[in-house]
Amino acid sequence: MNSTLVDFRQSTATGELDRAFQGFVPPGKKKNLEGRVALVTGGSRGIGKAIALKLAEEGADVVINYQYTKDYAEQVSGLIDQIAMRDDFGKLSGMIDNMENGDQAREVSRLIDSMGKHSMACQASVDDIEQVSRMRDEILKQFGRIDILVNNAGIVRDKSFAKMTSDMWREVLSVNLDGAFNCTKSVIDGMMERGFGRIVNMSSVIGRMGNRGQANYAASKAGLIGLTQSLAKEFAGKGITVNAVAPGFIETDMLKSVPKEIMDKIIAQIPLGRLGKPSEVAEAVVYLVSRSGDYITGQVIDINGGLYI
């Protein structure tokens, strides 16, 4: 066993962290996405974070794009840098997020920092093509290519249509839809040259069924579905698949602020009777970009507990 791991396990005061490393993967075991390089936009928290960590768990090098939340992005990048040591990485990620003991948290961070780099955090506003091009160049300098693109960055500016301003409309469309265009445009030439690429656009159940007060958001997410289907047809002969994932209500920080009485009403509308988990969305994304998803393109994977059927 790796000596650093042994030293660390001996240094822990409780068995919690020791148990977290029981999923240690022996060196040499090839993973599903070994050798692939992935870019996850908006990958510093929530669903994006779960996707980034799952891609890394399956062996990919991962670039976490962020617009403002650098600290979150660097934390995710640090977690991924330790992925070679563990198979069940979600346990460690959640443990760090929930730790109250500052000494233990710092010790885990120290261990993560000591690992070889498998990730980087890269700032860019996806609605700015020049920033996206700079980000692409930084990734190519570090990793040499981009095999997988997950267009996850998105914002909301909710308001009834009568009160929605033109700025609110443009901001949401610019990030959610133009951002996917910009990022895809920046990587597609390289994918075509290599004859391989996997693109996943993160849509939403709102893009499937609409919602009051979210005309801009619904339009942007529905637009992603149209973009997905068009690009799937255009690039299928180039070894590139393009799919969309449309999550419903997922357990993220954003939903934690929703009052209980409202949340109860939301859950009552979901046939499975619960919120989805970020890990469930991440699993679908990984499936689509792995060898298991090679014959899937132009599809929308709905992950909403039956809310939209």
VOPAGU-2260 file (C-alpha; in pm, 1 decimal, decimal comma):
REM VOPAGU-2260
SITE   aa  ch    i         X         Y         Z
SITE  MET   A    0       0,0       0,0       0,0
SITE  ASN   A    1     114,8     352,6     -71,4
SITE  SER   A    2     326,7     474,7     222,8
SITE  THR   A    3     165,0     818,7     221,0
SITE  LEU   A    4    -173,4     655,3     258,5
SITE  VAL   A    5     -47,7     436,9     542,8
SITE  ASP   A    6      98,9     735,1     726,9
SITE  PHE   A    7    -221,8     929,9     681,6
SITE  ARG   A    8    -442,3     648,4     806,4
SITE  GLN   A    9    -226,5     607,3    1112,4
SITE  SER   A   10    -248,5     980,0    1183,4
SITE  THR   A   11    -628,5    1001,4    1192,7
SITE  ALA   A   12    -792,9    1020,5    1532,5
SITE  THR   A   13   -1105,3     829,0    1430,0
SITE  GLY   A   14   -1191,9     547,4    1193,8
SITE  GLU   A   15   -1405,5     767,9     968,6
SITE  LEU   A   16   -1134,0     865,4     725,4
SITE  ASP   A   17    -983,6     517,9     744,6
SITE  ARG   A   18   -1312,0     369,7     627,2
SITE  ALA   A   19   -1331,5     625,6     346,7
SITE  PHE   A   20   -1020,9     475,9     188,3
SITE  GLN   A   21   -1150,8     118,6     179,1
SITE  GLY   A   22   -1230,2     169,3    -190,2
SITE  PHE   A   23    -860,7     214,9    -274,6
SITE  VAL   A   24    -792,7     108,1    -632,9
SITE  PRO   A   25    -470,4     -85,3    -694,5
SITE  PRO   A   26    -224,8      84,2    -932,2
SITE  GLY   A   27    -255,2     -33,2   -1291,6
SITE  LYS   A   28    -631,6     -89,6   -1291,0
SITE  LYS   A   29    -758,8      79,4   -1606,1
SITE  LYS   A   30   -1066,8     294,2   -1569,1
SITE  ASN   A   31   -1346,4     367,3   -1811,9
SITE  LEU   A   32   -1226,8     715,7   -1913,7
SITE  GLU   A   33    -854,9     665,1   -1866,4
SITE  GLY   A   34    -658,4     899,5   -2093,4
SITE  ARG   A   35    -951,5    1128,1   -2172,7
SITE  VAL   A   36    -955,5    1502,0   -2102,9
SITE  ALA   A   37   -1286,1    1660,7   -2001,3
SITE  LEU   A   38   -1398,6    2020,6   -1965,1
SITE  VAL   A   39   -1696,1    2087,1   -1736,6
SITE  THR   A   40   -1826,9    2442,0   -1750,5
SITE  GLY   A   41   -1978,6    2566,9   -1426,7
SITE  GLY   A   42   -1806,1    2273,6   -1261,1
SITE  SER   A   43   -1725,7    2420,1    -921,9
SITE  ARG   A   44   -2043,3    2328,4    -732,4
SITE  GLY   A   45   -2376,9    2149,8    -743,7
SITE  ILE   A   46   -2443,1    1925,7   -1042,4
SITE  GLY   A   47   -2128,0    2048,2   -1216,6
SITE  LYS   A   48   -1912,7    1946,5    -921,7
SITE  ALA   A   49   -2072,4    1601,0    -911,3
SITE  ILE   A   50   -2009,4    1555,9   -1282,9
SITE  ALA   A   51   -1647,8    1667,9   -1255,4
SITE  LEU   A   52   -1577,8    1430,8    -967,7
SITE  LYS   A   53   -1748,6    1136,6   -1136,0
SITE  LEU   A   54   -1555,4    1190,8   -1458,9
SITE  ALA   A   55   -1234,7    1194,4   -1256,1
SITE  GLU   A   56   -1340,9     884,1   -1066,9
SITE  GLU   A   57   -1371,5     708,6   -1401,7
SITE  GLY   A   58   -1017,1     809,3   -1494,4
SITE  ALA   A   59   -1050,3    1134,1   -1691,2
SITE  ASP   A   60    -837,6    1442,7   -1641,5
SITE  VAL   A   61   -1085,5    1720,4   -1569,3
SITE  VAL   A   62   -1082,2    2095,9   -1620,0
SITE  ILE   A   63   -1325,8    2281,1   -1394,7
SITE  ASN   A   64   -1444,7    2604,9   -1548,9
SITE  TYR   A   65   -1573,5    2876,6   -1320,6
SITE  GLN   A   66   -1687,0    3233,3   -1369,4
SITE  TYR   A   67   -1668,1    3379,5   -1019,5
SITE  THR   A   68   -1645,5    3095,5    -765,2
SITE  LYS   A   69   -1271,0    3032,5    -782,6
SITE  ASP   A   70   -1252,0    2888,9    -431,9
SITE  TYR   A   71   -1511,0    2623,1    -512,4
SITE  ALA   A   72   -1338,7    2540,3    -841,5
SITE  GLU   A   73   -1000,9    2500,0    -673,9
SITE  GLN   A   74   -1153,2    2275,0    -407,5
SITE  VAL   A   75   -1301,5    2048,9    -673,0
SITE  SER   A   76    -973,3    2050,5    -864,5
SITE  GLY   A   77    -790,7    1953,8    -547,7
SITE  LEU   A   78   -1028,5    1666,1    -486,5
SITE  ILE   A   79    -975,8    1536,8    -838,0
SITE  ASP   A   80    -599,8    1552,3    -797,0
SITE  GLN   A   81    -638,2    1273,8    -540,4
SITE  ILE   A   82    -856,9    1053,1    -756,8
SITE  ALA   A   83    -582,7     803,3    -840,0
SITE  MET   A   84    -591,1     693,5    -476,1
SITE  ARG   A   85    -958,5     608,8    -453,4
SITE  ASP   A   86   -1238,6     439,3    -635,3
SITE  ASP   A   87   -1539,1     546,0    -425,4
SITE  PHE   A   88   -1442,0     912,6    -431,6
SITE  GLY   A   89   -1784,3    1053,1    -346,6
SITE  LYS   A   90   -1743,4     950,8      18,2
SITE  LEU   A   91   -1429,2    1158,1      61,3
SITE  SER   A   92   -1579,6    1455,6    -121,0
SITE  GLY   A   93   -1884,9    1455,4     103,0
SITE  MET   A   94   -1672,3    1405,0     411,2
SITE  ILE   A   95   -1463,3    1711,9     335,4
SITE  ASP   A   96   -1775,9    1917,6     266,4
SITE  ASN   A   97   -1926,9    1819,0     601,9
SITE  MET   A   98   -1622,1    1811,4     827,9
SITE  GLU   A   99   -1636,4    2018,4    1144,7
SITE  ASN   A  100   -1290,3    1925,7    1266,6
SITE  GLY   A  101   -1059,5    2182,1    1109,8
SITE  ASP   A  102    -747,5    1974,5    1174,7
SITE  GLN   A  103    -885,4    1672,3     991,5
SITE  ALA   A  104   -1004,4    1887,2     701,3
SITE  ARG   A  105    -660,1    2045,8     668,5
SITE  GLU   A  106    -496,9    1703,4     682,8
SITE  VAL   A  107    -715,6    1574,9     398,9
SITE  SER   A  108    -637,8    1888,9     199,0
SITE  ARG   A  109    -266,6    1835,8     262,4
SITE  LEU   A  110    -290,0    1480,2     133,3
SITE  ILE   A  111    -479,9    1595,0    -173,5
SITE  ASP   A  112    -220,7    1863,9    -246,5
SITE  SER   A  113      55,9    1605,6    -231,1
SITE  MET   A  114     -88,4    1405,3    -520,7
SITE  GLY   A  115       7,1    1449,4    -884,4
SITE  LYS   A  116    -212,5    1687,0   -1083,0
SITE  HIS   A  117    -508,1    1544,8   -1271,3
SITE  SER   A  118    -709,3    1863,4   -1289,4
SITE  MET   A  119    -704,2    2238,4   -1323,1
SITE  ALA   A  120    -946,9    2520,0   -1251,9
SITE  CYS   A  121    -989,5    2767,2   -1534,9
SITE  GLN   A  122   -1174,4    3099,2   -1520,2
SITE  ALA   A  123   -1382,6    3215,4   -1816,2
SITE  SER   A  124   -1722,7    3368,1   -1874,8
SITE  VAL   A  125   -1872,0    3129,4   -2127,5
SITE  ASP   A  126   -2075,2    3405,9   -2288,1
SITE  ASP   A  127   -1750,7    3576,0   -2396,4
SITE  ILE   A  128   -1596,1    3399,1   -2696,4
SITE  GLU   A  129   -1254,9    3557,7   -2637,0
SITE  GLN   A  130   -1243,5    3429,0   -2278,6
SITE  VAL   A  131   -1355,5    3085,3   -2394,3
SITE  SER   A  132   -1081,3    3078,9   -2659,9
SITE  ARG   A  133    -823,6    3172,3   -2396,5
SITE  MET   A  134    -951,9    2895,8   -2170,8
SITE  ARG   A  135    -925,6    2643,8   -2454,1
SITE  ASP   A  136    -567,4    2748,5   -2522,8
SITE  GLU   A  137    -476,6    2708,6   -2153,8
SITE  ILE   A  138    -626,8    2359,9   -2150,4
SITE  LEU   A  139    -444,8    2258,5   -2468,6
SITE  LYS   A  140    -119,2    2383,5   -2322,2
SITE  GLN   A  141    -173,3    2175,5   -2008,5
SITE  PHE   A  142    -334,5    1859,8   -2148,4
SITE  GLY   A  143    -291,5    1872,1   -2526,4
SITE  ARG   A  144    -654,1    1815,0   -2621,3
SITE  ILE   A  145   -1018,3    1817,8   -2510,2
SITE  ASP   A  146   -1208,2    1491,5   -2562,8
SITE  ILE   A  147   -1520,2    1558,0   -2356,2
SITE  LEU   A  148   -1719,5    1878,9   -2317,7
SITE  VAL   A  149   -2000,2    1915,8   -2065,7
SITE  ASN   A  150   -2187,0    2243,2   -2118,8
SITE  ASN   A  151   -2318,4    2284,1   -1766,3
SITE  ALA   A  152   -2277,5    2659,0   -1696,5
SITE  GLY   A  153   -2610,8    2830,2   -1647,4
SITE  ILE   A  154   -2788,3    3112,2   -1467,4
SITE  VAL   A  155   -3145,0    3209,6   -1380,8
SITE  ARG   A  156   -3311,6    3551,2   -1381,0
SITE  ASP   A  157   -3668,3    3460,4   -1289,6
SITE  LYS   A  158   -3953,1    3707,1   -1336,1
SITE  SER   A  159   -4301,7    3699,0   -1482,0
SITE  PHE   A  160   -4287,1    3769,4   -1853,7
SITE  ALA   A  161   -4478,5    4096,9   -1810,7
SITE  LYS   A  162   -4208,9    4222,5   -1574,3
SITE  MET   A  163   -3906,8    4059,4   -1739,1
SITE  THR   A  164   -3659,9    4310,6   -1880,5
SITE  SER   A  165   -3466,9    4275,8   -2203,8
SITE  ASP   A  166   -3146,1    4255,0   -2000,5
SITE  MET   A  167   -3282,3    3963,1   -1798,5
SITE  TRP   A  168   -3374,3    3784,0   -2119,5
SITE  ARG   A  169   -3037,3    3846,3   -2285,3
SITE  GLU   A  170   -2830,0    3754,8   -1979,2
SITE  VAL   A  171   -2987,3    3409,8   -1947,8
SITE  LEU   A  172   -2978,0    3331,2   -2319,2
SITE  SER   A  173   -2621,1    3460,6   -2341,3
SITE  VAL   A  174   -2484,1    3230,9   -2071,1
SITE  ASN   A  175   -2707,9    2926,7   -2109,7
SITE  LEU   A  176   -2732,5    2903,9   -2488,1
SITE  ASP   A  177   -2462,1    3127,5   -2636,8
SITE  GLY   A  178   -2222,3    2982,1   -2380,7
SITE  ALA   A  179   -2280,8    2630,7   -2513,0
SITE  PHE   A  180   -2228,7    2757,9   -2867,5
SITE  ASN   A  181   -1903,5    2932,3   -2772,5
SITE  CYS   A  182   -1756,8    2634,9   -2587,7
SITE  THR   A  183   -1860,5    2383,2   -2850,6
SITE  LYS   A  184   -1728,2    2606,2   -3127,5
SITE  SER   A  185   -1392,1    2633,0   -2950,8
SITE  VAL   A  186   -1337,0    2256,3   -2921,2
SITE  ILE   A  187   -1510,2    2109,5   -3226,4
SITE  ASP   A  188   -1221,0    2150,6   -3471,2
SITE  GLY   A  189    -988,1    1952,2   -3247,8
SITE  MET   A  190   -1248,2    1680,0   -3201,1
SITE  MET   A  191   -1296,9    1650,7   -3576,1
SITE  GLU   A  192    -922,8    1632,7   -3636,9
SITE  ARG   A  193    -889,1    1342,7   -3392,3
SITE  GLY   A  194   -1211,1    1174,8   -3504,7
SITE  PHE   A  195   -1343,0    1158,8   -3150,0
SITE  GLY   A  196   -1553,3    1377,8   -2924,6
SITE  ARG   A  197   -1823,5    1356,2   -2661,3
SITE  ILE   A  198   -2045,7    1657,9   -2593,4
SITE  VAL   A  199   -2319,1    1672,4   -2329,7
SITE  ASN   A  200   -2543,7    1976,8   -2300,6
SITE  MET   A  201   -2714,9    2023,2   -1965,8
SITE  SER   A  202   -3076,4    2114,5   -2037,5
SITE  SER   A  203   -3356,1    2104,8   -1778,3
SITE  VAL   A  204   -3704,4    1971,9   -1716,3
SITE  ILE   A  205   -3808,1    2337,3   -1749,7
SITE  GLY   A  206   -3684,7    2328,7   -2109,2
SITE  ARG   A  207   -3913,1    2030,6   -2167,7
SITE  MET   A  208   -4234,9    2158,9   -2012,2
SITE  GLY   A  209   -4193,2    2533,5   -1947,0
SITE  ASN   A  210   -4264,7    2713,3   -1622,5
SITE  ARG   A  211   -4424,9    3034,5   -1503,3
SITE  GLY   A  212   -4178,5    3313,9   -1446,1
SITE  GLN   A  213   -3900,8    3133,5   -1633,9
SITE  ALA   A  214   -3963,1    3214,1   -1998,6
SITE  ASN   A  215   -3598,4    3309,2   -2051,2
SITE  TYR   A  216   -3463,2    3001,1   -1874,7
SITE  ALA   A  217   -3709,1    2766,7   -2046,8
SITE  ALA   A  218   -3622,9    2912,6   -2386,8
SITE  SER   A  219   -3249,5    2871,9   -2324,4
SITE  LYS   A  220   -3282,1    2511,1   -2209,0
SITE  ALA   A  221   -3520,1    2418,9   -2490,7
SITE  GLY   A  222   -3273,8    2582,1   -2728,5
SITE  LEU   A  223   -3000,8    2350,6   -2599,3
SITE  ILE   A  224   -3211,2    2051,9   -2700,8
SITE  GLY   A  225   -3246,9    2185,7   -3054,7
SITE  LEU   A  226   -2873,7    2255,8   -3065,6
SITE  THR   A  227   -2801,0    1904,2   -2940,7
SITE  GLN   A  228   -3011,9    1734,7   -3205,6
SITE  SER   A  229   -2874,2    1948,1   -3487,3
SITE  LEU   A  230   -2510,9    1895,3   -3392,0
SITE  ALA   A  231   -2568,3    1523,4   -3342,9
SITE  LYS   A  232   -2674,8    1493,5   -3705,7
SITE  GLU   A  233   -2394,5    1717,4   -3828,4
SITE  PHE   A  234   -2106,7    1542,8   -3650,8
SITE  ALA   A  235   -2215,7    1177,6   -3625,6
SITE  GLY   A  236   -1993,6    1089,2   -3921,1
SITE  LYS   A  237   -1693,7    1252,9   -3751,8
SITE  GLY   A  238   -1683,7    1023,9   -3446,9
SITE  ILE   A  239   -1852,6    1286,4   -3227,0
SITE  THR   A  240   -2166,9    1223,5   -3026,1
SITE  VAL   A  241   -2382,2    1503,6   -2886,3
SITE  ASN   A  242   -2648,4    1442,6   -2623,6
SITE  ALA   A  243   -2845,8    1638,4   -2364,8
SITE  VAL   A  244   -2935,6    1565,4   -2004,4
SITE  ALA   A  245   -3246,7    1731,2   -1861,4
SITE  PRO   A  246   -3249,2    1716,3   -1479,5
SITE  GLY   A  247   -3556,8    1789,0   -1274,1
SITE  PHE   A  248   -3541,6    1911,7    -914,1
SITE  ILE   A  249   -3201,6    1808,3    -778,1
SITE  GLU   A  250   -3061,1    1840,7    -425,8
SITE  THR   A  251   -2824,8    2137,8    -459,5
SITE  ASP   A  252   -2734,1    2441,5    -249,3
SITE  MET   A  253   -2984,7    2647,4    -446,4
SITE  LEU   A  254   -3277,6    2430,9    -333,5
SITE  LYS   A  255   -3166,8    2431,9      30,5
SITE  SER   A  256   -3298,8    2787,1      63,0
SITE  VAL   A  257   -3648,9    2693,6     -54,8
SITE  PRO   A  258   -3901,2    2704,9     233,8
SITE  LYS   A  259   -4018,4    2362,7     352,4
SITE  GLU   A  260   -4382,5    2422,7     265,4
SITE  ILE   A  261   -4289,6    2503,9     -94,0
SITE  MET   A  262   -4051,5    2209,6    -115,0
SITE  ASP   A  263   -4325,2    1977,6       8,7
SITE  LYS   A  264   -4549,2    2096,8    -274,8
SITE  ILE   A  265   -4271,7    2037,9    -528,4
SITE  ILE   A  266   -4204,6    1685,5    -404,5
SITE  ALA   A  267   -4577,9    1609,6    -409,3
SITE  GLN   A  268   -4571,1    1661,6    -786,9
SITE  ILE   A  269   -4286,4    1414,4    -839,6
SITE  PRO   A  270   -4412,7    1055,3    -884,8
SITE  LEU   A  271   -4100,3     908,8    -720,6
SITE  GLY   A  272   -4165,2    1132,5    -419,5
SITE  ARG   A  273   -3819,1    1280,1    -370,3
SITE  LEU   A  274   -3558,6    1513,8    -512,1
SITE  GLY   A  275   -3290,4    1380,5    -738,7
SITE  LYS   A  276   -2926,4    1357,0    -636,7
SITE  PRO   A  277   -2637,2    1526,0    -819,3
SITE  SER   A  278   -2464,9    1187,4    -833,7
SITE  GLU   A  279   -2757,8    1044,5   -1031,3
SITE  VAL   A  280   -2717,5    1314,7   -1292,9
SITE  ALA   A  281   -2341,4    1263,0   -1298,9
SITE  GLU   A  282   -2383,0     889,4   -1359,6
SITE  ALA   A  283   -2591,7     960,2   -1669,3
SITE  VAL   A  284   -2335,1    1203,0   -1806,5
SITE  VAL   A  285   -2052,1     955,4   -1753,1
SITE  TYR   A  286   -2251,7     684,2   -1928,9
SITE  LEU   A  287   -2303,3     904,7   -2233,1
SITE  VAL   A  288   -1933,7     994,1   -2268,0
SITE  SER   A  289   -1801,3     643,8   -2195,7
SITE  ARG   A  290   -1767,1     349,0   -2430,7
SITE  SER   A  291   -2107,4     229,3   -2310,4
SITE  GLY   A  292   -2265,9     534,2   -2476,8
SITE  ASP   A  293   -2088,8     507,6   -2812,5
SITE  TYR   A  294   -2414,0     431,0   -2999,8
SITE  ILE   A  295   -2615,5     710,9   -2839,3
SITE  THR   A  296   -2638,2    1053,3   -3002,4
SITE  GLY   A  297   -2899,0    1325,2   -3042,1
SITE  GLN   A  298   -3088,4    1206,7   -2733,9
SITE  VAL   A  299   -3230,9    1383,2   -2430,4
SITE  ILE   A  300   -3194,7    1190,8   -2105,0
SITE  ASP   A  301   -3465,7    1300,7   -1861,4
SITE  ILE   A  302   -3374,5    1267,0   -1493,0
SITE  ASN   A  303   -3677,2    1405,2   -1311,7
SITE  GLY   A  304   -3839,4    1131,7   -1105,8
SITE  GLY   A  305   -4136,3    1120,2   -1342,8
SITE  LEU   A  306   -4220,7    1489,0   -1315,9
SITE  TYR   A  307   -4219,3    1514,5   -1693,9
SITE  ILE   A  308   -4326,7    1209,5   -1893,2
